Amino acid sequence: MNKKLKILAVSTLITATVFSTGCSVLFNKPPATDTEPPKIETPDTSAEEDKKVQEFMTEYFGALFGQNVESYKNNLLTGEIPANIKNYIAERTIKEGDKNPEVGIHFPRFVEVNGMTMLNYEILKDANNNPVIESDFIGKNGDAYLYYVRVGLKAKGLPNSLFHKYYVLNNETNVYEKIKENGVDKVVPEEDYDYIKVTAKYDVEVVKEGDGYKVLTQKEADFKSPLSKRISKLNNEFIEKRQYLDENIPEEKQQLDNEKALLEQFFKNLLALDRERMALLRAKWYEGYTGFMEFLSGLGINKVNDKEILFTDANYTQKFNIMSFPLQVNMERIESIDNIKIIQHPGYTQKNKMYFVIFDASVVKANGMIGDKVVYKYDYTVSMKNKDNKLMIDEIKLNEFYQKKDTKQSEKKDEKKEEKKEEDTIDLM
């Protein structure tokens, strides 16, 4: 009996040991393994990182264009990275490219556009007072991220006719320098300067350094090499002219509306000229400036809201050519002006406000039937200037005019053709 109890006790102990061992195997957690390193987000994988780069671009170009262009003259030739932007430049670029003329950082410089040489730049602001800088991610290039950046700029410059009075080309460096008089740089009077608005386009590579980004290269889009060709003021392919007045900015839209209203009223004033008055005006135009202006004033053509609107002088024969007035040969009178379109000209500047003016005119022909009218299309270029803080028309130029196709007559002809066609296809069987 005692022997049986001993066997039972041993069996129970073995069973308990095995059971407890099995449970520990079944229910114990496996040993902890190393966690994966956190994923590093980059502009090509994260919208947040892309936004960081865009904000960085705004800061960088703000610093780049925050300095006078003249201050970059030596940097342009030597490639030395200036202190005002050095904190934005990648360590690799500083180490390998600093003080190398072919460094991949292109500084602001003199550029010629539409007969005007731009000398200095200021970044434009939008209606919300934000810098006008657009940065688009293009793709990855090795460890760098390529962006296409467009910077809106207001440029201060000189028409080429004046530019060469104050600047001369250094043939050794291909850079323009101020002309000296008695050892001192010639001073440009403020009234000689004019202003335009442009977009400067750049290809920019950035690399990640620490928690932020730095510029590896910043090059003019479509740039030329070597340096001597790239810095030529005629090399302007990275510059695009933009409209001077932005309709999205209330103050500029108001100015645009005022200028358009004046132009529209001026052309409507010209309806006062019939065939007889045009003959008299032509005689006064040939006679001289005083008689010409007196005749226009007598008809009220020279005024809008009782204010004179024509800015004329002894050059009136070039600026107001008698052939530019809308009433032409074999026209009795213009009854109305319709469908008028007034568009900013690419040559619009702060001082020379240029527009295209296009309209339809209902014309009574001198040799036509009574009551018969013909529609002509007119295309003008008009420029305006401020004289003593008054907006005045400075010049009108008739680019072309032509008789519009009579759509009603064409429709009638087409209808007759269709009727004839139907008659020809009638089956007479």
VEXNU-826276 format. One record per residue (C-alpha): residue number from 1; x, y, z. Coordinates in Angstrom, 1 decimal, always signed. Layout:
! VEXNU-826276
k/x/y/z
NUM/X/Y/Z
...
***
This chain:
! VEXNU-826276
k/x/y/z
1/+0.0/+0.0/+0.0
2/+2.8/+2.4/+0.9
3/+4.5/+1.4/-2.3
4/+1.4/+2.4/-4.3
5/+1.2/+5.7/-2.6
6/+4.8/+6.5/-3.4
7/+4.3/+5.7/-7.1
8/+1.1/+7.9/-7.2
9/+3.0/+10.8/-5.5
10/+5.9/+10.6/-8.0
11/+3.5/+10.5/-11.0
12/+1.6/+13.5/-9.7
13/+4.9/+15.5/-9.3
14/+6.1/+14.6/-12.8
15/+2.7/+15.6/-14.3
16/+2.7/+18.9/-12.5
17/+6.2/+19.6/-13.6
18/+5.5/+18.9/-17.3
19/+2.2/+20.9/-17.2
20/+3.9/+23.9/-15.7
21/+6.7/+23.7/-18.2
22/+4.3/+23.5/-21.1
23/+2.3/+26.5/-19.9
24/+5.4/+28.6/-19.6
25/+6.2/+27.7/-23.2
26/+2.7/+28.4/-24.4
27/+2.0/+31.7/-22.6
28/+5.3/+33.4/-22.2
29/+5.9/+36.3/-24.6
30/+8.8/+35.9/-27.1
31/+11.9/+37.9/-26.4
32/+11.8/+41.5/-27.5
33/+13.4/+42.4/-30.9
34/+15.0/+45.7/-32.0
35/+12.3/+48.2/-33.3
36/+12.7/+49.6/-36.9
37/+14.3/+53.1/-37.2
38/+11.8/+55.9/-37.8
39/+11.3/+56.7/-41.5
40/+13.0/+59.9/-42.6
41/+10.5/+62.0/-44.6
42/+11.8/+64.0/-47.6
43/+10.1/+66.4/-50.2
44/+9.4/+63.5/-52.5
45/+7.5/+61.5/-49.8
46/+6.0/+64.2/-47.6
47/+3.8/+67.2/-48.3
48/+5.0/+68.7/-45.0
49/+8.7/+68.4/-46.0
50/+7.8/+69.9/-49.4
51/+6.2/+72.9/-47.6
52/+9.3/+73.2/-45.5
53/+11.5/+73.5/-48.6
54/+9.1/+76.1/-50.1
55/+9.3/+78.2/-47.0
56/+13.0/+77.9/-47.1
57/+13.1/+79.1/-50.7
58/+11.1/+82.2/-49.7
59/+13.6/+83.0/-47.0
60/+16.6/+82.3/-49.3
61/+15.4/+84.5/-52.2
62/+14.4/+87.2/-49.8
63/+18.0/+87.3/-48.6
64/+19.4/+87.0/-52.1
65/+17.4/+89.9/-53.5
66/+17.6/+91.9/-50.3
67/+21.0/+93.3/-51.4
68/+21.8/+95.9/-54.1
69/+22.8/+94.3/-57.4
70/+26.0/+96.5/-57.4
71/+27.1/+94.8/-54.2
72/+27.3/+91.4/-56.1
73/+29.7/+92.7/-58.8
74/+32.8/+91.2/-57.3
75/+31.0/+88.0/-56.3
76/+29.8/+87.6/-59.9
77/+33.4/+87.6/-61.1
78/+35.1/+85.7/-58.3
79/+32.4/+83.2/-57.3
80/+32.9/+84.2/-53.6
81/+29.7/+83.4/-51.7
82/+28.6/+86.6/-49.9
83/+27.9/+86.7/-46.2
84/+24.2/+87.6/-46.6
85/+23.4/+84.2/-48.1
86/+26.2/+81.9/-46.8
87/+24.0/+80.4/-44.0
88/+21.6/+79.2/-46.7
89/+24.2/+77.4/-48.8
90/+25.1/+73.7/-48.5
91/+28.4/+72.8/-46.8
92/+29.5/+70.9/-49.9
93/+29.0/+74.0/-52.2
94/+30.9/+76.2/-49.8
95/+33.8/+73.7/-49.5
96/+34.1/+72.9/-53.2
97/+32.7/+76.0/-55.0
98/+33.4/+79.1/-52.9
99/+35.6/+81.6/-54.7
100/+35.3/+79.7/-58.0
101/+33.7/+81.8/-60.8
102/+31.8/+78.8/-62.0
103/+30.1/+78.1/-58.6
104/+26.5/+77.0/-59.1
105/+25.1/+80.1/-57.3
106/+23.9/+82.7/-59.8
107/+23.7/+86.2/-58.3
108/+21.3/+89.0/-59.4
109/+22.8/+91.0/-62.2
110/+22.1/+93.6/-65.0
111/+19.7/+92.2/-67.6
112/+18.2/+93.9/-70.6
113/+14.5/+93.4/-71.4
114/+12.4/+95.3/-74.1
115/+15.0/+98.0/-74.6
116/+15.4/+98.6/-70.8
117/+18.3/+97.5/-68.6
118/+17.3/+96.4/-65.2
119/+19.7/+97.5/-62.4
120/+18.0/+96.6/-59.2
121/+15.2/+94.3/-57.9
122/+12.6/+94.1/-55.2
123/+10.4/+91.0/-54.6
124/+6.8/+91.7/-55.3
125/+4.0/+91.1/-52.7
126/+0.6/+89.7/-53.4
127/-2.8/+91.0/-52.1
128/-2.1/+89.3/-48.8
129/+1.3/+90.9/-48.5
130/+3.1/+87.6/-49.1
131/+6.3/+87.4/-51.3
132/+5.5/+86.3/-54.9
133/+7.7/+83.2/-55.0
134/+6.5/+79.9/-56.4
135/+8.5/+76.7/-55.9
136/+7.5/+73.4/-57.6
137/+9.2/+70.1/-56.8
138/+10.6/+68.5/-60.0
139/+12.3/+65.4/-58.9
140/+15.3/+63.8/-57.0
141/+18.8/+64.1/-58.3
142/+21.1/+61.9/-56.3
143/+20.8/+63.1/-52.7
144/+19.5/+66.5/-53.9
145/+15.9/+67.7/-54.6
146/+15.4/+69.8/-57.7
147/+12.9/+72.7/-57.6
148/+11.7/+75.1/-60.3
149/+11.4/+78.5/-58.7
150/+9.7/+81.6/-60.1
151/+10.3/+84.9/-58.3
152/+8.1/+87.9/-59.0
153/+10.2/+91.1/-59.1
154/+9.8/+94.8/-59.5
155/+12.8/+96.0/-61.4
156/+14.4/+99.5/-61.4
157/+16.2/+100.3/-64.6
158/+17.1/+102.7/-67.4
159/+16.0/+102.8/-71.0
160/+19.0/+101.9/-73.1
161/+19.2/+105.4/-74.5
162/+19.9/+106.6/-71.0
163/+21.8/+103.5/-69.7
164/+24.8/+104.2/-72.0
165/+25.0/+107.7/-70.7
166/+25.9/+106.4/-67.2
167/+27.4/+102.9/-67.8
168/+30.3/+101.5/-69.9
169/+31.2/+97.9/-70.6
170/+34.5/+96.7/-69.2
171/+35.7/+94.5/-72.0
172/+38.0/+92.5/-69.8
173/+35.3/+91.4/-67.3
174/+32.2/+91.8/-69.6
175/+30.6/+93.7/-66.7
176/+29.1/+97.2/-67.0
177/+30.6/+99.8/-64.7
178/+29.6/+103.4/-63.8
179/+31.2/+106.1/-66.0
180/+33.4/+108.3/-63.9
181/+33.7/+112.1/-64.2
182/+36.6/+113.7/-62.4
183/+37.2/+110.4/-60.7
184/+33.7/+110.1/-59.3
185/+30.8/+107.8/-60.5
186/+28.2/+109.7/-62.6
187/+25.0/+110.2/-60.6
188/+21.7/+109.1/-62.2
189/+18.9/+111.5/-61.5
190/+15.9/+109.7/-60.0
191/+13.6/+111.0/-62.8
192/+15.6/+109.0/-65.4
193/+14.7/+105.6/-63.8
194/+11.7/+103.6/-64.8
195/+10.1/+100.4/-63.4
196/+8.8/+97.2/-64.8
197/+7.7/+93.9/-63.4
198/+9.2/+90.5/-64.3
199/+9.4/+86.9/-63.3
200/+12.9/+85.4/-62.8
201/+13.1/+81.6/-63.2
202/+15.6/+79.4/-61.4
203/+16.5/+75.7/-61.1
204/+17.4/+75.1/-57.5
205/+18.8/+72.0/-55.9
206/+18.5/+71.6/-52.1
207/+20.0/+69.0/-49.8
208/+19.0/+68.0/-46.3
209/+21.4/+69.2/-43.6
210/+20.4/+68.4/-40.0
211/+16.8/+69.3/-39.5
212/+16.6/+71.7/-42.4
213/+17.6/+72.3/-46.0
214/+20.4/+74.1/-47.8
215/+21.0/+75.3/-51.3
216/+23.4/+73.1/-53.3
217/+22.9/+75.0/-56.6
218/+20.7/+77.9/-57.7
219/+21.0/+78.5/-61.4
220/+19.2/+80.7/-63.9
221/+16.8/+78.6/-66.0
222/+18.2/+78.1/-69.5
223/+21.6/+79.5/-68.4
224/+24.6/+79.8/-70.7
225/+28.2/+79.0/-70.0
226/+31.0/+80.0/-69.6
227/+30.6/+82.9/-67.1
228/+31.5/+85.6/-69.7
229/+28.4/+84.6/-71.8
230/+26.1/+84.0/-68.9
231/+26.6/+87.5/-67.3
232/+25.9/+89.4/-70.6
233/+23.0/+91.7/-70.1
234/+21.5/+90.4/-73.3
235/+21.3/+86.9/-71.8
236/+17.7/+87.2/-70.6
237/+16.1/+83.8/-71.3
238/+15.4/+83.2/-67.6
239/+13.4/+86.5/-67.4
240/+9.7/+86.8/-68.3
241/+7.9/+90.0/-68.5
242/+4.7/+90.2/-66.3
243/+1.8/+92.6/-66.4
244/+2.6/+95.7/-64.4
245/-0.9/+96.1/-62.9
246/-2.2/+93.1/-61.0
247/-6.0/+92.9/-60.9
248/-5.9/+90.9/-57.7
249/-4.4/+93.8/-55.8
250/-7.2/+96.4/-55.1
251/-5.1/+99.5/-55.5
252/-3.7/+98.3/-58.8
253/-7.1/+97.2/-60.1
254/-8.4/+100.7/-59.4
255/-5.6/+102.3/-61.3
256/-6.2/+99.9/-64.2
257/-9.9/+100.7/-64.2
258/-9.2/+104.4/-64.2
259/-6.8/+104.2/-67.1
260/-9.2/+102.0/-69.2
261/-12.1/+104.4/-68.5
262/-10.0/+107.4/-69.8
263/-9.0/+105.6/-72.9
264/-12.6/+104.4/-73.7
265/-13.9/+108.0/-73.3
266/-11.2/+109.4/-75.5
267/-12.1/+107.1/-78.4
268/-15.8/+107.9/-77.9
269/-14.9/+111.6/-78.1
270/-13.5/+111.0/-81.6
271/-17.1/+110.3/-82.8
272/-17.4/+114.1/-83.0
273/-15.3/+114.0/-86.1
274/-17.3/+113.6/-89.3
275/-16.0/+114.0/-92.8
276/-16.2/+117.8/-92.9
277/-14.5/+118.2/-89.5
278/-11.8/+115.7/-90.3
279/-10.9/+117.8/-93.4
280/-10.7/+120.9/-91.1
281/-8.6/+119.0/-88.5
282/-6.2/+117.8/-91.2
283/-5.6/+121.4/-92.3
284/-5.0/+122.5/-88.7
285/-2.6/+119.5/-88.2
286/-0.5/+120.6/-91.1
287/-0.7/+124.3/-90.1
288/+0.9/+123.8/-86.6
289/+0.6/+122.6/-83.0
290/-1.5/+125.5/-81.6
291/-4.2/+125.4/-84.3
292/-4.4/+121.7/-84.1
293/-4.9/+121.7/-80.3
294/-7.4/+124.5/-80.4
295/-9.5/+122.7/-82.9
296/-9.5/+119.5/-80.8
297/-10.4/+121.5/-77.7
298/-13.2/+123.3/-79.5
299/-14.9/+119.9/-80.2
300/-14.3/+118.6/-76.7
301/-12.1/+115.8/-77.9
302/-9.2/+116.9/-75.7
303/-11.2/+116.7/-72.5
304/-12.8/+114.1/-70.1
305/-14.8/+115.5/-67.2
306/-13.6/+119.0/-68.1
307/-10.0/+118.0/-67.7
308/-7.4/+118.0/-70.5
309/-6.3/+114.4/-71.4
310/-3.9/+114.9/-74.3
311/-0.2/+115.4/-73.5
312/+1.2/+117.0/-76.7
313/+4.1/+119.2/-77.6
314/+6.1/+120.1/-80.8
315/+6.3/+116.3/-81.5
316/+2.6/+116.1/-82.0
317/+2.9/+115.1/-85.7
318/+4.7/+111.9/-84.7
319/+2.6/+111.1/-81.6
320/-0.8/+112.0/-83.1
321/-0.3/+111.3/-86.8
322/-3.3/+112.5/-88.7
323/-3.6/+109.0/-90.3
324/-4.1/+107.5/-86.9
325/-7.5/+109.1/-86.4
326/-10.2/+106.5/-87.0
327/-12.2/+108.4/-89.7
328/-10.5/+107.4/-92.9
329/-10.9/+108.0/-96.6
330/-14.4/+107.5/-98.0
331/-16.0/+107.5/-94.5
332/-18.7/+110.0/-93.8
333/-18.8/+109.4/-90.0
334/-18.5/+106.8/-87.3
335/-21.9/+106.3/-85.6
336/-20.8/+104.1/-82.7
337/-17.9/+102.2/-81.1
338/-18.6/+98.7/-79.7
339/-16.9/+95.7/-78.3
340/-14.1/+97.8/-77.0
341/-11.2/+95.8/-75.5
342/-8.4/+97.5/-73.6
343/-5.4/+95.3/-72.8
344/-2.1/+96.0/-71.0
345/+0.8/+96.1/-73.5
346/+3.9/+94.0/-72.7
347/+5.9/+97.3/-72.9
348/+3.9/+98.9/-70.0
349/+6.1/+100.6/-67.4
350/+5.6/+102.8/-64.5
351/+6.3/+105.9/-66.5
352/+5.0/+104.8/-70.0
353/+1.6/+103.2/-69.6
354/+0.9/+101.4/-72.8
355/-2.2/+99.6/-74.0
356/-3.7/+97.8/-76.9
357/-7.1/+99.3/-77.8
358/-9.3/+97.2/-80.1
359/-12.9/+97.9/-81.1
360/-15.6/+97.6/-83.7
361/-16.8/+100.8/-85.4
362/-20.1/+101.2/-87.2
363/-19.2/+103.4/-90.2
364/-21.4/+105.3/-92.6
365/-19.5/+105.3/-96.0
366/-19.3/+108.5/-98.0
367/-20.1/+106.7/-101.2
368/-22.7/+104.3/-99.8
369/-26.4/+104.2/-99.7
370/-28.2/+106.4/-97.2
371/-28.5/+104.6/-93.9
372/-26.2/+101.8/-95.0
373/-23.5/+101.1/-92.4
374/-20.4/+99.0/-92.5
375/-18.5/+97.6/-89.5
376/-14.7/+98.1/-89.3
377/-12.3/+96.5/-86.8
378/-9.6/+98.9/-85.3
379/-6.4/+98.0/-83.5
380/-4.5/+100.7/-81.7
381/-1.5/+101.0/-79.4
382/-1.8/+103.9/-77.0
383/+0.5/+105.2/-74.4
384/-0.2/+107.5/-71.4
385/+1.9/+109.4/-68.9
386/+1.5/+111.3/-65.7
387/+2.0/+115.1/-66.2
388/+1.9/+117.1/-63.0
389/+0.1/+114.1/-61.3
390/-2.5/+114.1/-64.1
391/-3.0/+111.1/-66.3
392/-2.8/+112.1/-70.0
393/-2.6/+110.3/-73.3
394/+0.9/+110.7/-74.8
395/+0.6/+108.9/-78.1
396/-1.8/+107.0/-80.4
397/-0.8/+104.6/-83.2
398/-3.2/+102.9/-85.5
399/-1.8/+99.4/-86.1
400/-4.5/+98.3/-88.6
401/-8.1/+98.7/-89.5
402/-10.2/+96.5/-91.9
403/-13.8/+95.9/-92.9
404/-15.3/+93.1/-91.0
405/-17.0/+90.3/-92.8
406/-20.7/+90.8/-92.9
407/-21.9/+87.6/-91.1
408/-25.6/+88.3/-91.9
409/-24.8/+88.5/-95.6
410/-22.7/+85.3/-95.4
411/-25.5/+83.5/-93.6
412/-28.0/+84.6/-96.4
413/-25.5/+83.4/-99.0
414/-25.1/+80.0/-97.2
415/-28.9/+79.7/-97.0
416/-29.3/+80.3/-100.7
417/-26.6/+77.7/-101.4
418/-28.4/+75.2/-99.3
419/-31.7/+75.9/-101.0
420/-30.1/+75.5/-104.4
421/-28.5/+72.3/-103.3
422/-31.9/+70.9/-102.2
423/-33.5/+72.0/-105.5
424/-30.8/+70.1/-107.4
425/-31.4/+66.9/-105.5
426/-35.2/+66.8/-106.0
427/-36.2/+63.6/-107.7
428/-38.5/+64.5/-110.7
429/-39.5/+60.9/-111.5
***
